[in-house]
Amino acid sequence: MAKKSEPSAKLGRRERQIMDIVFRLGEASVSDVLEQMHDPPAYDSVRTMLRLLEGKGLVQHRRDGTKYVYRPTQSRSKASRSALSHIMSTFFGNSIADTMAAALDLRSDDLSDQELARLEALIKNARKEGK
């Protein structure tokens, strides 16, 4: 089980898919999640995964009549940072440069001039703050 400080660090493919749907919708019942999935598993499987995600502290539920409606317990931004932190420590030895190099290696052809300018500004700011 993932640590409470990094609950989204170790999610399986289906769990990530469900979290993406819940983030996108803001809140969702099991039926809502199933409607959004391209190749959905059984109803009970989604219900079980939502309970597991709740146990990991990633979603919480409220009752709406006879069904439970789930919503994220943290922002997508915070969950993304937690997942990235886990990836950095697991695969890149906590090296920001190695992580960024891998990301650029994957998608550098897709970068717009605006995105490149943003990256340059972020690097410039990091240099200023580091001194």
N, C-alpha and C positions, 0 to 999 in steps of 0.2 A: 504494500500500500504506500502511496506517495505521502511525503511529509505534509503536515498541515501548512507549512510555510510555502510549499511548492506543490499544491494539490494537482495542478494540471501537467506536471512534469512527465508522468508515466501513464499516458492514456493509450488504449488500443485504438485501432482504426475506426471501429464502430463508435466507440466513446467519443473520439474526436469529431466524427460525423454528426453525432447527436448534439454535442456541445455547439458545433457550428450552427446547427438548426435553431437551437434554443437562443443563442446569441442573436441570430438574424431576426427571429420572431419576437424576441424580448421575453416571451413566456410561451410555454407550449404544453399541451397534454400529450399523452402517448399517441392518440389518434393524429394530432397535429404533426408530430414527429414522423409518423408513418407516411402521412400524405406527402411529406417533403423528400422522402428517401426514394432513390431510383430503383434500388433492388432491396426492398425492405425485408427484414427478418420477421419472425412471428411477433404478434402483439405482446405476448408474455416476455419475449426476449428484450424488447425495447423497455418495457416496464421494469424488468430486472436491472437493465443497464442504467436507467434513470435512478433507481434506488441506490445502485453502487456509486453513481456520481454524487448522489446526495450524501452517502457515507464518506466520500472523499472530500466533502465540503464544497463542491463545485456548484451544486444547485440546491435550492430549497423548494418545498412545495406548499401550496395552499389548496384547500378544498373548494371545489366549485360544483355544488350539487353532489353527484355521485363520483365525480372524477377528480384526480389530482392535476393541478397545473403547476409546472415547474418553471423556475426562473433562475438565471445565473446569480451566484452570490458575489461575484466580482466582475469588474469591467473586462471587456475583451482585451483591452490594452494591458491590464495587469496580468491576465492569464497568458497573453502572448509573451510578455517579458519573463514570466516564470518558466514557460516552455523553452524560450531561447536561452535562458540561463542554464537550464538542464542540458540542452544540446551543446552549449559552449563548454561546459565542464566535462561532459561525457566524450565528445568527439574532437574538441579543439584545445584541450588543456587550458581552458579559460582564456585563450588568446583571442582578443577582439580582432586583431589583424588577420589571423587564420580564418576566423569565422566570416569576416567580411570578404576575404579573398575567395572563399568557397561560394559565397552567395553571388559575388560578381562573376565568378567562373560559370555559374549556372545560368545567369540571366543578363549578362552585360549587353547582349544584343537588343534587349527590350528596354533599356534605359533611355528615357527622353532627355533632352537638353535640360529641362527643368529639374528632373531627378538628379542628374549629374551635378548641376549647380547646387542643389540642396546637400548632396554628399560632400561637395567641396566646402560648403559653409560649415557643415557639422565638423569636418576635420579641422578647419581653421579655428573654430570655437574650442575644440578639444585641445589644440595646441596652446591657445591663450590660457585656458583654465589649468593646464598641466604645468605651467611655468610659475 
